[in-house]
Amino acid sequence: MSILLVACDALLQSTTDANSIVYCSEGSPANFNPQLDTSGTTVDASSHQIYDRLLDFDLENGDIVPALATSWLVSDDGKTYTFQLRKNVPFHQTQTFTPTRYFNADDVLFSINRWRLTEHPFHQTSGGMYPYIDSLNLSGLITDIKSLNAYRVQITLSKPESSFLANLATDFAVILSAEYADKLIARNQKKLIDHQPVGTGPYQLTSFRQDRYIRYAEHPEYWRQIPLTKKLIFDITPSSSLRLAKLLTNECDAIALPSHSELEVIRQQEDLVLDTQPGLNVGFWAFNTSKAPFDNPQVRRALGMAIDRNALIEAIYFNNAIAAKNIVPPTSWAFQADVRPLSYNPIAAKKLLRAQGIGDDFTMNIWAMPVQRAYNPNAMRMAELIQAYLQEVGIQVNIISYEWSKFRQRLTEGLHDSVLIGWSADNGDPDNFYRPLLSCSAIESGTNRAMWCSEEYDTLINQALQFADVSERTYFYGKANELLAEQLPLIPIAHASRYQANRNKLQGLVINPYGGVRFGGVKKH
């Protein structure tokens, strides 16, 4: 008990330290390698704190900018990419690992080949699943990667793909240390690469206690010339109201995912800042199309007509979201305004259900996320509202939820009838919605919650990637939008605004529209 009290006391004391930042996060990461997980909780804890990528996004305009790669060339046929690497970039030094060299081409080859090659010594470590990468079939796209010298890497693709550079800038394309991996092999401790990580990022992990805290220390030799604090602490606080209470009492400098019902309280505080931004996200109700009767588009249409999406948005998002017409938000150039969403019509829904043989004795389940996300801040409450709507058309609903990791695992196994979940974009390219959410390859990777596979859809979205010109790509995404509106493997519900709440003594904390929170460059004054 004394150890626990000391740990808690140390955490509280650090909030008043000008050389530390305390962030109240919503949950524990599954690991500290975003290659292995699409969960925002894991991404927040690792991607931009511990690691860097070859490329980054400019947070203001979405342009792809240099990071660990200083420049790149693309061949005329669009299939060969040559990257010049940054020199004199040090890795973290930990209690168990002291690097003997700077970042170089070996680390790029190791990091990409780990998920690309099944025979790679680390491919199966931590389960061998790379959800985001697998959903895009990047392993099949890359036919070769080689070092031309210590600071020059060439990647060859099987075909041109206009979203390739954007995917190298996402949260999941982190660069690991090949030298650290070799040390772990020698010690027979390969799994530590994902749980006691080594990267080149602004902070290095020092300790983690499940459901309690994550502690980081400044990377003293970080290559970017940006402000850093000596310590960074994630105070793991699942309750939204408790996170807000800690922010108000100065126990946290910033909080994750403020509830929409709490926003006005935050706005009224002179010492708090509430940043807002249109969300590159979509919350949706997905049907397991591998199961009858959800394999029937007419049944899916009837279920969609049975719910009042506008009422859901008012009740769940407190009108801090807009109704979704497509899976991409209106800020995307692939958005199609003339696609008509389903209208709320319970009488027509009931008639259509009966025509499809669905009677009053039909029972289905709705799985509701146990965690809060910007795209759905209260999935359990939304499930209860949908349950009431479906009861009006003669359908009985069981609401199911599990602990988050078990929830996601069982979803991947296809045990659900339907699920309330969503997606937040990792880059500004619309491919980041279309392939991970609904492509055939995304079923196996676990990001296609509808378990829907359409050869026509895959052909359209893959054709879009053959072109660099936006107008040409828009044609194919328009056809894909029309197909989704007809087939309805999922019902898009809302695109939610994103919010970041913090104390005004923090400088430099901004919403990252393309993924996880970034504390590099943030200081307390």
C-alpha positions in Angstrom: 0.0 0.0 0.0 2.8 2.4 0.8 4.2 2.0 -2.8 0.8 2.9 -4.2 0.5 6.0 -2.1 4.0 7.2 -3.0 3.2 6.7 -6.7 -0.1 8.7 -6.4 1.6 11.4 -4.4 4.4 11.7 -6.9 2.0 12.1 -9.7 0.0 14.8 -7.9 3.2 16.8 -7.0 4.4 16.8 -10.6 1.3 18.9 -11.7 2.7 22.0 -10.1 6.2 21.6 -11.6 6.9 24.1 -14.4 9.2 21.5 -16.0 6.5 18.8 -16.4 3.2 18.5 -18.3 0.4 16.3 -17.0 -2.1 15.1 -19.6 -5.3 13.4 -18.4 -5.7 10.6 -21.0 -8.8 8.3 -21.3 -7.2 4.9 -21.2 -4.2 2.6 -21.2 -2.5 1.8 -24.5 -2.4 -1.8 -25.7 1.3 -1.4 -26.3 3.8 1.3 -27.3 4.0 0.6 -31.1 1.3 2.2 -33.3 2.2 -0.3 -36.1 0.3 -2.8 -34.1 -2.9 -0.9 -33.2 -5.3 1.6 -34.7 -6.7 2.6 -31.3 -6.4 6.4 -30.6 -5.3 5.6 -27.1 -2.2 3.7 -28.3 -1.5 6.2 -30.9 -1.6 9.1 -28.4 0.7 7.4 -26.0 3.3 6.5 -28.6 3.3 7.8 -32.1 4.3 11.4 -31.6 5.9 11.2 -28.2 8.3 8.3 -28.7 8.8 8.1 -32.5 9.3 10.0 -35.7 8.4 9.0 -39.3 10.1 9.5 -42.7 7.5 12.2 -43.5 5.1 14.4 -41.6 2.0 16.5 -42.3 2.0 20.3 -42.0 -0.8 20.6 -39.4 -2.1 23.9 -41.0 -2.4 22.9 -44.6 -2.0 19.1 -44.7 1.1 19.2 -47.0 3.6 16.4 -46.7 6.8 17.7 -45.2 10.3 16.3 -44.4 10.9 14.5 -41.1 13.5 11.7 -40.9 13.6 11.9 -44.7 14.9 15.4 -45.8 13.9 15.0 -49.5 12.5 12.4 -51.9 12.3 11.7 -55.6 9.5 9.9 -57.5 10.2 8.1 -60.8 8.3 9.1 -63.9 6.3 5.9 -63.8 5.3 6.6 -60.2 6.6 3.3 -58.9 10.0 4.1 -57.5 10.6 6.5 -54.5 14.1 7.5 -53.4 14.5 9.1 -49.9 17.4 11.0 -48.7 17.7 10.5 -44.9 18.5 13.0 -42.2 21.9 12.7 -40.6 23.0 12.9 -36.9 19.6 11.8 -35.5 20.1 10.0 -32.1 18.0 7.3 -30.7 16.9 7.2 -27.1 19.3 5.9 -24.5 17.6 3.8 -21.8 18.7 1.9 -18.7 19.0 -1.3 -20.8 20.1 0.1 -24.2 22.8 2.6 -25.3 22.9 3.2 -29.0 26.3 3.2 -30.7 25.2 4.9 -33.9 22.8 7.5 -35.3 19.6 6.7 -37.2 20.3 5.4 -40.8 18.9 3.3 -43.6 19.1 0.1 -41.6 16.4 1.4 -39.3 14.1 2.3 -42.2 14.5 -1.2 -43.8 14.0 -2.9 -40.4 10.8 -0.8 -39.6 9.2 -1.4 -43.0 10.3 -5.0 -43.5 8.9 -5.9 -40.0 5.4 -5.5 -41.3 6.1 -6.2 -44.9 7.8 -9.6 -44.7 6.3 -12.6 -42.9 9.7 -14.2 -42.6 11.1 -11.1 -40.8 12.4 -12.1 -37.3 10.0 -9.5 -35.7 7.0 -10.0 -37.9 5.2 -12.4 -35.6 6.3 -10.6 -32.4 3.3 -9.2 -30.5 0.9 -11.2 -32.7 1.9 -10.4 -36.3 -1.1 -8.1 -37.0 -0.6 -4.6 -38.5 -4.2 -3.4 -38.9 -3.8 -0.1 -40.7 -1.0 -1.3 -42.9 -2.8 -4.6 -43.7 -6.0 -2.8 -44.5 -4.2 -0.9 -47.3 -2.3 -4.0 -48.4 0.9 -2.0 -48.3 2.9 -5.2 -47.9 1.7 -6.3 -51.3 2.2 -2.8 -52.8 5.9 -2.7 -51.9 7.9 -5.1 -54.1 11.4 -4.0 -52.9 13.1 -1.8 -50.4 16.9 -1.3 -50.4 19.6 1.0 -49.1 21.6 2.8 -51.8 23.9 4.0 -49.1 23.7 4.6 -45.3 21.5 7.6 -45.9 19.6 6.8 -49.1 16.7 4.4 -49.3 14.8 3.3 -52.4 11.3 1.8 -52.3 9.8 0.1 -55.4 6.0 -0.3 -55.8 4.1 -2.9 -57.9 2.0 0.0 -59.3 1.6 3.7 -58.9 -0.4 4.7 -55.8 -1.2 8.4 -55.2 -1.7 8.0 -51.5 1.7 6.3 -50.8 3.5 9.3 -49.4 0.6 10.3 -47.3 0.6 6.8 -45.8 4.3 7.1 -44.9 3.4 10.2 -42.9 0.6 8.6 -40.8 0.8 7.8 -37.1 1.5 4.1 -38.0 4.6 4.5 -40.1 7.0 5.0 -37.2 10.7 4.2 -37.4 12.1 1.8 -34.9 15.8 1.0 -33.9 17.3 -1.9 -35.8 20.2 -1.9 -33.4 17.9 -2.2 -30.4 16.1 -5.1 -32.1 19.4 -6.9 -32.5 20.1 -6.5 -28.8 16.7 -7.9 -27.9 17.3 -10.9 -30.1 20.6 -11.6 -28.4 18.8 -11.4 -25.0 15.8 -13.4 -26.2 13.5 -10.5 -25.2 12.0 -9.6 -28.6 8.6 -8.5 -27.2 10.2 -5.6 -25.3 10.5 -3.8 -28.6 6.8 -2.9 -28.3 6.6 -2.5 -24.6 9.9 -0.9 -23.6 10.3 1.1 -26.8 13.2 3.0 -28.3 12.7 5.7 -30.9 14.0 9.0 -32.1 11.1 11.1 -30.8 10.9 14.0 -28.3 10.2 11.9 -25.3 11.3 8.4 -24.1 9.2 6.1 -21.9 10.4 5.7 -18.3 7.6 3.8 -16.7 4.0 2.6 -17.2 1.4 1.4 -14.8 -1.7 -0.1 -16.3 -4.8 2.1 -15.8 -2.7 4.5 -13.6 -0.1 6.5 -15.5 2.6 6.7 -18.2 5.8 8.6 -17.5 8.1 10.0 -20.1 11.4 11.9 -19.9 12.7 14.5 -22.3 14.9 13.2 -25.1 17.9 15.5 -24.4 19.4 15.1 -27.9 16.2 15.4 -29.9 17.0 16.5 -33.4 14.2 19.0 -33.8 14.8 22.5 -32.4 11.6 22.7 -30.5 10.7 23.3 -26.8 10.4 20.2 -24.5 9.6 19.8 -20.9 11.8 17.6 -18.6 8.8 15.3 -17.9 5.6 14.3 -19.5 3.0 12.3 -17.6 -0.2 10.7 -18.9 -2.6 10.5 -15.9 -4.9 7.7 -17.1 -8.5 8.8 -16.1 -11.3 7.0 -17.9 -14.1 9.2 -16.6 -14.7 12.3 -18.6 -16.2 14.2 -15.6 -13.2 13.3 -13.5 -10.8 14.5 -16.2 -12.6 17.8 -16.2 -12.5 18.0 -12.4 -8.7 17.4 -12.5 -8.3 20.1 -15.1 -10.4 22.6 -13.0 -8.3 21.8 -9.9 -5.0 22.1 -11.7 -4.2 18.4 -11.4 -4.0 18.2 -15.2 -2.6 20.7 -17.7 -4.7 19.2 -20.5 -7.3 16.6 -21.0 -8.4 14.1 -23.6 -11.8 14.1 -25.2 -13.8 16.6 -23.2 -17.5 15.6 -23.2 -19.8 17.7 -25.4 -21.9 18.4 -22.3 -18.9 19.9 -20.5 -17.8 22.3 -23.2 -19.8 25.3 -21.9 -18.3 24.8 -18.5 -14.8 24.9 -20.0 -15.6 28.0 -22.0 -16.6 29.9 -18.9 -13.3 29.4 -17.1 -10.8 32.3 -17.6 -7.8 30.1 -17.0 -8.8 27.4 -19.5 -8.5 27.2 -23.3 -10.9 25.3 -25.5 -9.6 24.7 -29.1 -12.0 23.4 -31.7 -11.6 22.1 -35.2 -13.9 20.4 -37.8 -13.3 16.7 -37.4 -11.8 14.4 -40.1 -13.9 11.6 -38.8 -17.1 9.6 -39.1 -19.3 7.9 -36.5 -21.4 5.1 -38.0 -23.6 2.1 -37.4 -22.1 -0.9 -39.2 -23.9 -4.2 -40.0 -22.1 -7.5 -40.0 -22.9 -8.3 -43.6 -21.4 -11.8 -43.3 -24.5 -12.8 -41.2 -28.1 -13.2 -42.3 -30.3 -11.1 -42.4 -27.7 -8.3 -42.4 -26.3 -9.7 -45.7 -29.5 -8.3 -47.3 -29.2 -4.6 -48.4 -33.0 -4.1 -48.1 -32.9 -5.2 -44.4 -30.0 -2.7 -43.8 -31.9 0.0 -45.6 -35.0 -0.6 -43.4 -32.9 -0.5 -40.2 -31.4 2.8 -41.3 -34.8 4.2 -42.0 -36.0 3.3 -38.5 -33.6 5.7 -36.7 -33.8 9.5 -36.5 -30.1 10.5 -37.0 -30.8 14.2 -36.4 -32.2 13.3 -32.9 -29.2 11.1 -32.2 -26.9 14.0 -33.1 -28.8 16.3 -30.8 -28.8 13.9 -27.9 -25.3 12.4 -28.2 -23.2 15.3 -29.7 -25.2 18.2 -28.3 -25.3 19.5 -31.8 -21.5 19.7 -32.0 -21.5 17.5 -35.1 -23.1 17.5 -38.5 -25.2 14.7 -40.1 -23.1 12.5 -42.3 -24.0 12.0 -46.0 -20.9 10.0 -47.0 -18.2 8.2 -45.1 -15.9 11.2 -45.8 -16.7 14.6 -44.2 -17.6 17.7 -46.2 -14.0 19.0 -45.8 -12.8 16.2 -48.0 -12.6 16.8 -51.8 -14.2 13.3 -52.2 -17.3 14.4 -50.4 -20.5 14.1 -52.6 -23.2 16.5 -51.5 -25.9 15.1 -53.9 -25.9 11.6 -52.3 -29.2 11.5 -50.4 -29.0 10.0 -46.9 -31.8 7.8 -45.6 -34.8 9.7 -44.2 -36.4 8.8 -40.9 -39.5 6.8 -41.8 -40.5 4.1 -39.3 -43.7 3.2 -41.2 -41.8 2.5 -44.4 -39.1 0.8 -42.4 -41.5 -1.6 -40.8 -43.2 -2.3 -44.2 -39.8 -3.1 -45.8 -38.8 -5.3 -42.9 -42.0 -7.3 -43.2 -41.4 -7.6 -47.0 -38.0 -9.1 -46.2 -39.5 -11.7 -43.8 -38.5 -9.9 -40.6 -41.3 -10.2 -38.1 -42.0 -9.0 -34.6 -40.1 -12.0 -33.1 -36.8 -10.8 -34.6 -34.0 -10.0 -32.1 -30.6 -8.5 -32.9 -27.7 -7.1 -31.0 -26.0 -3.8 -31.1 -22.4 -3.6 -29.9 -21.5 -0.3 -28.2 -18.0 0.9 -27.7 -17.0 1.1 -24.0 -14.8 4.1 -24.7 -15.4 7.7 -25.6 -14.3 8.9 -29.0 -14.7 12.2 -30.8 -16.7 10.4 -33.5 -19.0 8.9 -30.9 -18.8 10.4 -27.4 -21.4 8.0 -25.9 -22.0 4.8 -27.9 -23.8 3.2 -25.0 -26.4 6.0 -24.9 -26.7 6.0 -28.7 -27.4 2.2 -28.6 -30.2 2.7 -26.1 -31.8 5.3 -28.3 -31.5 3.1 -31.4 -32.9 0.2 -29.3 -36.0 2.3 -28.6 -36.4 3.3 -32.3 -36.1 -0.4 -33.4 -38.7 -1.5 -30.8 -41.1 0.8 -32.6 -40.8 -1.2 -35.8 -41.0 -4.5 -33.9 -37.4 -5.4 -33.5 -35.9 -6.3 -30.1 -32.4 -5.2 -29.4 -29.8 -6.6 -27.0 -27.0 -4.1 -26.2 -23.5 -5.6 -25.8 -20.2 -4.2 -24.6 -16.9 -5.4 -23.3 -13.6 -4.1 -22.1 -12.1 -2.2 -25.0 -9.4 -4.7 -26.0 -11.8 -7.6 -25.8 -14.4 -5.6 -27.6 -12.1 -5.0 -30.6 -10.9 -8.6 -30.6 -14.4 -10.0 -30.7 -15.4 -7.5 -33.4 -12.5 -8.7 -35.6 -13.8 -12.3 -35.0 -17.2 -11.2 -36.5 -19.3 -12.1 -33.4 -21.5 -8.9 -33.7 -24.7 -8.3 -35.6 -24.1 -4.6 -35.7 -21.8 -2.1 -34.0 -21.6 1.6 -33.1 -18.1 2.7 -33.8 -16.3 5.1 -36.2 -13.0 6.3 -37.7 -10.7 9.3 -37.4 -8.6 10.0 -40.5 -4.8 9.7 -40.2 -4.2 11.9 -43.3 -6.1 14.2 -45.6 -6.3 11.7 -48.4 -9.9 10.3 -48.8 -8.3 6.8 -49.4 -7.7 6.9 -45.6 -11.5 6.4 -45.2 -12.4 4.2 -48.2 -9.9 1.4 -47.9 -9.5 0.9 -44.2 -13.3 1.0 -43.6 -14.8 -1.1 -46.3 -12.2 -2.8 -48.6 -12.1 -6.6 -48.8 -8.5 -6.6 -47.4 -9.6 -4.6 -44.4 -11.8 -7.5 -43.2 -8.8 -9.6 -42.3 -6.9 -6.6 -40.9 -9.9 -5.9 -38.6 -10.8 -2.3 -39.6 -13.8 -3.3 -41.8 -16.4 -3.7 -39.1 -19.1 -4.4 -41.7 -17.3 -7.5 -42.9 -18.4 -6.3 -46.3 -16.5 -7.3 -49.5 -17.5 -5.9 -52.9 -15.3 -6.5 -55.9 -17.0 -3.5 -57.6 -16.2 -1.2 -54.7 -12.5 -2.4 -54.5 -12.1 -1.8 -58.2 -13.4 1.7 -57.9 -11.2 2.8 -55.0 -8.1 1.1 -56.4 -8.7 2.8 -59.8 -8.8 6.1 -57.9 -5.3 5.5 -56.7 -3.9 5.2 -60.2 -4.3 8.9 -60.8 -2.6 11.9 -59.2 -5.1 14.4 -60.5 -7.9 15.1 -58.0 -10.6 15.6 -60.6 -9.9 12.1 -62.0 -9.9 10.5 -58.6 -13.1 12.3 -57.7 -15.0 10.5 -60.4 -14.1 7.1 -58.9 -14.9 8.1 -55.4 -18.2 9.5 -56.6 -19.1 6.1 -58.0 -18.0 4.5 -54.7 -20.2 6.9 -52.7 -23.2 5.9 -54.9 -22.5 2.2 -54.4 -22.3 2.7 -50.6 -25.6 4.6 -50.6 -27.2 1.7 -52.5 -25.7 -1.2 -50.5 -25.5 0.5 -47.0 -23.0 -1.8 -45.3 -22.9 0.9 -42.7 -25.1 3.9 -41.9 -23.0 7.1 -41.6 -24.3 9.1 -38.6 -22.1 12.1 -37.8 -18.9 14.0 -38.4 -18.0 15.5 -35.1 -16.0 18.5 -34.2 -12.8 17.9 -32.3 -12.0 19.7 -29.1 -8.8 20.2 -27.0 -9.1 21.6 -23.5 -6.1 22.8 -21.5 -4.9 25.3 -19.0 -3.8 28.6 -20.5 -0.3 28.2 -19.1 0.4 25.6 -21.8 1.9 27.0 -25.0 2.0 25.2 -28.4 -0.6 22.5 -27.8 -2.8 22.3 -30.9 -5.2 19.8 -32.3 -3.5 17.4 -34.7 -6.2 16.9 -37.5 -4.3 13.9 -38.8 -4.1 11.7 -35.7 -2.6 11.6 -32.2 -1.8 14.3 -29.7 1.7 15.9 -29.9 3.6 17.2 -26.9 6.8 17.9 -28.7 7.0 21.7 -28.9 4.6 22.3 -26.0 5.8 24.2 -23.0 4.4 25.4 -19.7 4.9 29.0 -18.7 
